[in-house]
Amino acid sequence: MKKNIKHFFLLTALAAGTIHFVNRFINMTADIKNILKAENGNFYDWKNGQIYYTKRGSGSPLLLIHDLNPVSSSYEWCKVIRKLEKKHTVYTLDLLGCGRSAKPYLTYTNYLYVQLVTDFIQNVIGEKTDIIASNESISFVTLACNMNKDLANSIIAINPTSLKELHITTDKYASVKKTLLELPVIGTFLYNIKVSNTNITKYFREEYYARPQLVSSKLIDAYYEAAHMNFSHGKYLMASMEANYTKNSIEHALKKLETPIYVIESRNMKDAIAIADSYKKTNSGNEIVYLSNCKKYPQLEVADKVVEAIDMFLK
């Protein structure tokens, strides 16, 4: 009996050591191509950690906010920024828990990002701006602009998350997943599996792009690198997202919002028309443009069409 127990603990220690080695190897090699070069930008010393941002071009300010996802970063705007900076002073940032920004061990909530957007506009941009928000980021941008009318002239939402999905709240099962992901060794290992090169490639080919043949290896490498920066601490954001702490109903804010919202929706997305219509019904002042041959990230897949839509709205 004692011999079996000894073997059990020995195998457990060996497995833990192997997992730890795998985690360390991933952390050491993930950014070897150095696609997301931090020297091209600056850092805003926010109260919860340093926020990486860039500032380019000249003209009226325009803030680009990427999708809230631990694999995402401001690299999401790489194909539109050069065209936008010809007419605007374009700001991009990596959200807390993403890319080159800090990834502290804390519970990431929707209101945390409301504070980040508010503080960034007030302390870095210093004046009213136009905001472009991708997917789930529309939730905290909407709430921030509803709470402070001096933040934005307009909001452009690219494939905003459905109002129904944003209404989802946490439960005990989601909290268990959060706790599991936050564990030092096994949690990091599970996170590394979720954001592996294989899984990121799968998401882009099946869910993010309408034409998978356009998905480049450099694009996958950039998202993989973003996910594993800062010792894979993007797991803390993922843990909070799994528990639905980053979601918040915005219907009440949309109804009262004085800042106009323009929606860019991809026809190839599931329930695209229904989602766009729900935003329109909640606030009749919203305008919608539909794009073809693209899915979740049209700013990467059909960049020229997105720039045309943005120019039309901002005029």
Solvent accessible surface area in square Angstrom, and as a share of the most:
residue,aa,sasa,rsa
1,M,175,0.78
2,K,176,0.75
3,K,141,0.60
4,N,100,0.51
5,I,78,0.40
6,K,144,0.61
7,H,85,0.38
8,F,126,0.53
9,F,128,0.53
10,L,116,0.58
11,L,115,0.57
12,T,68,0.39
13,A,64,0.50
14,L,120,0.60
15,A,52,0.40
16,A,47,0.36
17,G,40,0.39
18,T,74,0.43
19,I,35,0.18
20,H,86,0.38
21,F,140,0.58
22,V,51,0.29
23,N,7,0.04
24,R,125,0.45
25,F,115,0.48
26,I,29,0.15
27,N,28,0.15
28,M,135,0.60
29,T,47,0.27
30,A,10,0.08
31,D,65,0.34
32,I,136,0.69
33,K,132,0.56
34,N,70,0.36
35,I,36,0.18
36,L,4,0.02
37,K,91,0.39
38,A,38,0.29
39,E,130,0.58
40,N,96,0.49
41,G,18,0.17
42,N,77,0.39
43,F,84,0.35
44,Y,29,0.11
45,D,106,0.55
46,W,15,0.05
47,K,135,0.57
48,N,43,0.22
49,G,20,0.20
50,Q,88,0.39
51,I,0,0.00
52,Y,2,0.01
53,Y,32,0.12
54,T,8,0.05
55,K,119,0.50
56,R,90,0.33
57,G,43,0.42
58,S,79,0.51
59,G,49,0.47
60,S,57,0.37
61,P,15,0.09
62,L,0,0.00
63,L,1,0.00
64,L,0,0.00
65,I,0,0.00
66,H,0,0.00
67,D,5,0.03
68,L,3,0.02
69,N,27,0.14
70,P,4,0.02
71,V,12,0.07
72,S,0,0.00
73,S,3,0.02
74,S,12,0.07
75,Y,37,0.14
76,E,0,0.00
77,W,1,0.00
78,C,48,0.29
79,K,104,0.44
80,V,0,0.00
81,I,9,0.05
82,R,181,0.66
83,K,83,0.35
84,L,3,0.01
85,E,45,0.20
86,K,162,0.68
87,K,113,0.48
88,H,17,0.07
89,T,17,0.10
90,V,0,0.00
91,Y,12,0.05
92,T,3,0.02
93,L,1,0.00
94,D,0,0.00
95,L,0,0.00
96,L,0,0.00
97,G,0,0.00
98,C,0,0.00
99,G,0,0.00
100,R,34,0.12
101,S,1,0.00
102,A,25,0.19
103,K,9,0.04
104,P,36,0.23
105,Y,146,0.56
106,L,47,0.24
107,T,58,0.34
108,Y,0,0.00
109,T,47,0.28
110,N,3,0.02
111,Y,114,0.43
112,L,19,0.10
113,Y,0,0.00
114,V,5,0.03
115,Q,52,0.23
116,L,0,0.00
117,V,1,0.01
118,T,25,0.15
119,D,32,0.17
120,F,0,0.00
121,I,3,0.02
122,Q,91,0.41
123,N,100,0.51
124,V,37,0.21
125,I,15,0.07
126,G,57,0.54
127,E,104,0.47
128,K,84,0.36
129,T,0,0.00
130,D,18,0.09
131,I,0,0.00
132,I,0,0.00
133,A,0,0.00
134,S,0,0.00
135,N,8,0.04
136,E,14,0.06
137,S,0,0.00
138,I,0,0.00
139,S,0,0.00
140,F,0,0.00
141,V,0,0.00
142,T,0,0.00
143,L,16,0.08
144,A,0,0.00
145,C,1,0.01
146,N,27,0.14
147,M,123,0.55
148,N,38,0.19
149,K,105,0.45
150,D,107,0.55
151,L,1,0.01
152,A,4,0.03
153,N,74,0.38
154,S,7,0.05
155,I,0,0.00
156,I,1,0.00
157,A,0,0.00
158,I,0,0.00
159,N,3,0.02
160,P,3,0.02
161,T,19,0.11
162,S,24,0.15
163,L,13,0.06
164,K,174,0.74
165,E,74,0.33
166,L,1,0.00
167,H,114,0.51
168,I,84,0.42
169,T,104,0.60
170,T,57,0.33
171,D,75,0.39
172,K,142,0.60
173,Y,151,0.57
174,A,6,0.05
175,S,40,0.26
176,V,98,0.56
177,K,98,0.42
178,K,24,0.10
179,T,83,0.49
180,L,79,0.39
181,L,6,0.03
182,E,25,0.11
183,L,70,0.35
184,P,109,0.68
185,V,53,0.30
186,I,65,0.33
187,G,0,0.00
188,T,13,0.08
189,F,55,0.23
190,L,53,0.27
191,Y,0,0.00
192,N,5,0.03
193,I,85,0.43
194,K,85,0.36
195,V,3,0.01
196,S,30,0.19
197,N,63,0.32
198,T,103,0.60
199,N,43,0.22
200,I,4,0.02
201,T,34,0.20
202,K,111,0.47
203,Y,95,0.36
204,F,0,0.00
205,R,108,0.39
206,E,99,0.44
207,E,91,0.41
208,Y,16,0.06
209,Y,3,0.01
210,A,28,0.22
211,R,76,0.28
212,P,50,0.32
213,Q,130,0.58
214,L,82,0.41
215,V,12,0.07
216,S,56,0.36
217,S,89,0.58
218,K,118,0.50
219,L,9,0.05
220,I,9,0.05
221,D,26,0.14
222,A,1,0.01
223,Y,3,0.01
224,Y,39,0.15
225,E,2,0.01
226,A,0,0.00
227,A,0,0.00
228,H,4,0.02
229,M,30,0.13
230,N,66,0.34
231,F,143,0.59
232,S,0,0.00
233,H,65,0.29
234,G,0,0.00
235,K,4,0.02
236,Y,22,0.08
237,L,0,0.00
238,M,25,0.11
239,A,0,0.00
240,S,0,0.00
241,M,38,0.17
242,E,47,0.21
243,A,0,0.00
244,N,29,0.15
245,Y,74,0.28
246,T,0,0.00
247,K,32,0.14
248,N,61,0.31
249,S,25,0.16
250,I,1,0.01
251,E,68,0.30
252,H,98,0.44
253,A,0,0.00
254,L,0,0.00
255,K,136,0.58
256,K,131,0.56
257,L,12,0.06
258,E,128,0.57
259,T,11,0.07
260,P,51,0.32
261,I,0,0.00
262,Y,32,0.12
263,V,0,0.00
264,I,0,0.00
265,E,2,0.01
266,S,0,0.00
267,R,129,0.47
268,N,70,0.36
269,M,47,0.21
270,K,173,0.73
271,D,86,0.45
272,A,5,0.04
273,I,95,0.48
274,A,64,0.49
275,I,30,0.15
276,A,0,0.00
277,D,53,0.28
278,S,33,0.21
279,Y,0,0.00
280,K,78,0.33
281,K,171,0.72
282,T,24,0.14
283,N,26,0.13
284,S,93,0.60
285,G,50,0.48
286,N,1,0.01
287,E,87,0.39
288,I,46,0.23
289,V,32,0.18
290,Y,58,0.22
291,L,14,0.07
292,S,50,0.32
293,N,75,0.38
294,C,0,0.00
295,K,51,0.22
296,K,41,0.17
297,Y,0,0.00
298,P,0,0.00
299,Q,0,0.00
300,L,3,0.01
301,E,15,0.07
302,V,16,0.09
303,A,14,0.11
304,D,81,0.42
305,K,78,0.33
306,V,0,0.00
307,V,14,0.08
308,E,117,0.53
309,A,6,0.04
310,I,0,0.00
311,D,29,0.15
312,M,108,0.48
313,F,18,0.07
314,L,45,0.22
315,K,194,0.82
